[in-house]
Amino acid sequence: MKHSPKQLPEVGVRPKRVLSPSEQKSLATTAAASAIINDETNKWESKTARLKALRLAKEAADEAELAAQPPKAAPKSKAKAKVSRATKAK
């Protein structure tokens, strides 16, 4: 007599375990905490990306403004020759 496939359990398949009320509460708390943490992380990353884009745009505008200005002539320095004490005494 052969067994029908419905009567034989599949290899490697375990029946689902029933969770106790404390385990269910723990899983619910963990899921809620994970959702809050993920939400805060997404807010933080989006704020960082927004601020980085603003900073890069400002830096590009500043560079364009500097490039548009005519170069300033370097001031001529009136440096005096330094005289050391040894040469002064002679």
N, C-alpha and C positions, 0 to 999 in steps of 0.2 A: 504494500500500500504506500502510495506516494503522498508527501505533504504538499499542500498548496502553498504558493509563495506568501500568502497572507499569514500563515501560521508560523513561519520561520522569521525570527528577528534578523535584521540586516547586520552584517558584520561591521563593527566599529561605531554603531549608532547606540547612544545611551538615551534612556528616557530622561525628559526634562525634570530637573529637581524642583520641588516646591519650596519657595522661599518662606522663611519665617517672617512674622510681622516686623521684627527688628531689622532683618536683612532688607525687607522692602523699604522701610523708612530710610535706612542707610543709603540704598541705591537712589531713592528720590532726592535725598539731600545732596548726594554727590552730583547727580544730574543738574540740580538747580545751581550748585556752586560752579560747575563747569560752564553752564550757560552764562552766568554772570561774568566769570573770568574771560571767556571768549568774547563777550560783548565789549568789555573794557579794553581788551587787547586790540580789537578791531578799531575802536574809537582812537586809541593811542596811535596805532599805525597810520590811520587816515589823517590824523592831525599832524603827525611827523611828515608825511608825504606832502601835505598842503603847505606846511611851513618851509620845507625844503624847496618846493617849486617857487614860492614867493622869494626866498633868499636868492635862488639862482637867477630869477627874473630881475631882481634888484641889482645884482652884481653885473649882469649883462647890460643893464641900462647905464650903470655907472661907468663901465668900460667904454660904452658907445659915447657917452658924454665926454670922457677924457680924450677919446680919439678925435672927436669933433673940434676940440679946442686947439688953437694953434700952439705949437711948442714954445715954451718960455725960454728966453736966452739965459744962459747960465751966468750968474753974477761973477764979475771978476773979483778975485780975492786980492786983498792988499796985505799979503802976509809979509811980515818983517822977518828978517834973518835973525835967528836966535844966536845969541852970543853966550858962549859958556864962560864960566868964571876963569877957567884956565887961560883962555885967550884974552880976557879982559885984564888980567894981572900982568901980562907981558908988556 
